[in-house]
């Protein structure tokens, strides 16, 4: 339905008020289509707010979106800083384990909103959390507030992490 809607909306060219359309609609446009109305950074900030689950996980379209976003943001050495994590929004859910490891705690808040993880992502999340080198600190120092912030990641925690969290 969204794909058809994009065709209707763009029938006579890209509308100037594209930002006023539902964010999910932008998933079916390319950054070059959007270029007439804004920058690629603005495009991916809008995409980051869209429900990327509309596109099937591991689909070519979703992978291409992530690749274009990383190119637009000029991400160095697979490290995502807090600002870029904010722009990527839900696209962080598609980042591989190496990105998660190298970005450290910058992604945890955003990853906690993901619906599911691939095994290499889970491993990377556990590695980052176990290191304690995040804004949340080591699991031994966590409070109920910290756990609330990381709710979406709790299913990924293994026994070694869970046993360190204070009762």
C-alpha positions in Angstrom: 0.0 0.0 0.0 2.8 2.4 0.9 4.6 1.6 -2.3 1.5 2.4 -4.3 0.9 5.6 -2.4 4.5 6.8 -3.2 3.8 6.3 -6.9 0.6 8.4 -6.5 2.3 11.1 -4.5 5.3 11.4 -6.8 3.3 11.1 -10.1 4.0 14.7 -11.0 7.4 14.9 -9.3 8.5 15.0 -5.7 6.2 17.3 -3.7 7.9 20.2 -1.8 6.1 19.3 1.4 7.4 15.8 1.6 8.3 16.2 5.2 4.6 16.5 6.0 3.8 13.0 4.7 4.0 9.9 7.0 7.6 8.9 7.7 6.9 5.3 6.6 6.2 6.6 3.1 9.9 7.8 2.8 11.0 4.1 3.1 10.0 3.7 -0.5 11.9 6.8 -1.9 15.6 7.0 -2.4 17.8 9.8 -1.0 18.2 11.1 -4.5 14.4 11.5 -4.9 14.4 13.4 -1.6 17.3 15.6 -2.5 15.1 18.2 -4.1 13.4 18.9 -0.8 16.2 18.5 1.7 19.6 17.0 2.5 20.4 13.3 2.8 20.9 13.8 6.6 17.3 15.1 6.9 16.1 12.2 4.8 17.7 9.7 7.0 16.6 11.5 10.2 13.0 11.1 8.9 13.7 7.4 7.9 15.0 6.9 11.5 11.6 7.8 12.8 9.8 5.5 10.3 8.7 2.0 11.2 11.5 0.1 9.3 9.7 -3.2 10.2 7.4 -2.3 7.2 10.3 -3.6 5.1 11.3 -7.2 5.7 14.4 -7.7 7.7 17.4 -8.6 5.6 15.6 -7.4 2.5 17.7 -5.8 -0.3 15.8 -2.5 0.1 16.4 -2.3 3.9 20.1 -3.2 3.5 20.4 -0.5 0.8 18.8 2.1 3.0 21.4 1.4 5.7 24.3 1.5 3.3 23.1 4.8 1.9 22.6 6.2 5.4 26.1 5.2 6.5 27.5 6.8 3.3 25.5 10.0 3.8 26.7 10.3 7.4 30.3 9.5 6.4 30.6 7.0 9.3 34.3 6.4 10.0 35.8 3.0 10.9 32.4 1.4 11.7 32.0 3.7 14.7 28.6 5.4 15.2 28.7 8.5 17.5 25.7 9.6 19.5 24.6 12.2 17.0 24.6 9.7 14.1 22.8 7.1 16.2 20.1 9.7 16.8 19.8 10.3 13.0 19.8 6.6 12.2 17.0 6.0 14.7 15.5 2.6 14.1 18.0 1.8 11.3 20.5 1.0 14.1 18.6 -2.3 14.4 20.2 -3.4 11.2 23.8 -2.6 12.1 26.1 -5.6 12.3 27.9 -6.8 15.4 31.1 -5.0 14.5 29.4 -1.6 14.3 27.8 -2.3 17.8 31.2 -3.3 19.3 33.1 -0.4 17.9 30.4 2.1 18.8 30.3 1.0 22.4 27.5 2.4 24.5 26.4 5.0 21.9 23.9 2.5 20.4 22.5 0.9 23.5 19.6 3.3 24.0 18.6 3.0 20.3 19.1 -0.8 20.2 16.7 -1.2 23.1 13.9 -0.2 20.7 14.6 -3.0 18.2 12.1 -5.9 17.9 14.7 -8.6 17.5 18.4 -9.3 17.0 20.6 -11.5 14.9 23.1 -13.7 16.8 26.1 -11.6 16.0 24.2 -8.5 17.2 23.3 -10.2 20.5 26.9 -11.2 21.0 28.1 -7.7 20.4 25.5 -6.2 22.8 26.6 -8.6 25.5 30.2 -7.7 24.9 29.6 -3.9 25.1 27.5 -4.3 28.3 29.9 -6.7 30.0 32.8 -4.2 29.3 31.1 -1.6 31.5 32.5 1.1 29.3 29.1 2.7 28.6 27.2 5.7 30.1 25.2 3.1 32.1 28.4 1.8 33.7 29.0 -1.9 34.7 26.0 -4.1 35.4 27.0 -4.1 39.1 26.2 -0.4 39.3 22.8 -0.6 37.6 19.6 0.6 39.2 15.9 0.0 38.4 16.1 3.2 36.3 19.0 1.8 34.2 17.1 -1.4 33.6 14.1 0.6 32.6 16.3 2.4 30.0 17.6 -0.9 28.7 14.3 -2.9 28.8 14.4 -4.0 25.2 17.9 -5.4 25.6 17.1 -7.6 28.7 16.2 -10.7 26.6 19.8 -10.5 25.2 21.5 -10.6 28.6 23.1 -13.9 29.5 23.5 -15.3 33.0 26.9 -13.7 33.5 25.3 -10.2 33.1 22.1 -10.9 34.9 23.9 -12.2 38.1 25.9 -9.0 38.3 22.8 -6.7 38.5 22.0 -5.7 42.0 18.7 -7.1 43.3 
